[in-house]
Amino acid sequence: MKRNLARFVTLFIAFVLIGGVAWAHHVIAAKFDPSKSVTLRGKVSKIDWLNPHVHIFIDVQEGRTTAAWAVELESQVDLQKNGWNRETLKVGDAITVQGISARDGSKQVWGNSVVVASTGKRVFTVNPAQPRRDAQASRPAPRWPDGKPRLGPPPGERGYWGNPSLTALMQTGGNVQVDADGLLRNIADVDKVAPFQRWARDLYELRQRNFLKDDPLFLFCKPPGGPRQFQLRYGVQFVEEPSRQRIWVLIGGGNHNWRFIYTDGRDPMDSNQRDFGHPLYYGRAVGRWEGEMLIVETKDFNEEFWFSNGGLPHTSQLHLIERISRPDFSTLKYEVTVDDPGAYTKTWSGGWTLQWIPGEELPIYFCQDNRP
């Protein structure tokens, strides 16, 4: 653990010295200060319609000089869902931007709204922190010919799982409020989140106080192993292959990573299956059906990622037992038991539900085109 932490710190310092940290879909508060509002008026000089965030560049008159500002917006996935595209603004348009300033004092702003001066039309606005969980008509869960529930869509339909009811992992009964990124509403709730070892508790608090700015998913596009894949804003999708006795879990956020859950009865730590010396971001997972529930045991994780939104620490001893069920067509129930004696004082559990997003494929979002 200490060796990996030292290597991470070294890499982080190197990135800063080379030319700044490359942020992916970062927590807004990590880069911008919500207490420092700003209003800018200027003309559009360039539009970068890119992942992970769209940027508008504007020339702002400051006294006798003109200054170039960068306005950062949500991802193109979110903007397109609200009816906007790369043609919504044109170079030369005069606009008014309301947002919050960069913490480092640079000429960057997070745009809460963008208004075209000539028409007064508000063309971009900030999205809600939590996605809406729409009510859907009650339907039974689809099934395979052998009677097992399908975790993916029935034949001829499309869809994926999104809108998690909880966006951070915490022990059952913790009663802790977090935002969409896993930031605690009240930092004093740290000890309610999980039964931490002291070092893990202090590291978790540090990550929270730093607004999750050191998250390797955001810094280096590292995969979101563990429960985190069921917490990301762009959802998750199952592709089941009964004939090959495995299930693909496709991740909507990050780089469209995937993991395999093997259902052929293998031991994830069997010497014939394990690639010694190369623990994985997603570990090695073996699943089995017990009635209506898929039970997945995963071991052999590396320590290069955060296994939950909010920055919960873990060690290479991490052992997860996931319980996945589909009580009806529109609901996926996810429960996980965490066993990691290197980071926690006892085994503990948490869980949430996800909602079926019908008629759609996973959003086309990639961790690329990062901008400091």
Secondary structure as UniProt FT lines:
FT   HELIX           2..19
FT   HELIX           28..31
FT   STRAND          32..48
FT   STRAND          55..62
FT   TURN            63..64
FT   STRAND          65..72
FT   HELIX           76..81
FT   TURN            82..83
FT   TURN            86..87
FT   TURN            91..92
FT   STRAND          94..102
FT   TURN            103..104
FT   STRAND          108..116
FT   TURN            117..119
FT   STRAND          122..125
FT   TURN            145..146
FT   TURN            155..156
FT   STRAND          159..162
FT   TURN            172..173
FT   TURN            180..181
FT   HELIX           187..189
FT   HELIX           190..193
FT   HELIX           198..209
FT   TURN            210..214
FT   HELIX           216..220
FT   HELIX           226..230
FT   TURN            233..234
FT   STRAND          236..241
FT   HELIX           242..244
FT   STRAND          246..251
FT   TURN            254..256
FT   STRAND          258..262
FT   TURN            268..269
FT   TURN            271..273
FT   TURN            276..277
FT   STRAND          284..290
FT   TURN            291..292
FT   STRAND          293..299
FT   TURN            309..310
FT   TURN            316..317
FT   STRAND          319..328
FT   TURN            329..330
FT   STRAND          331..339
FT   TURN            341..343
FT   STRAND          348..358
//
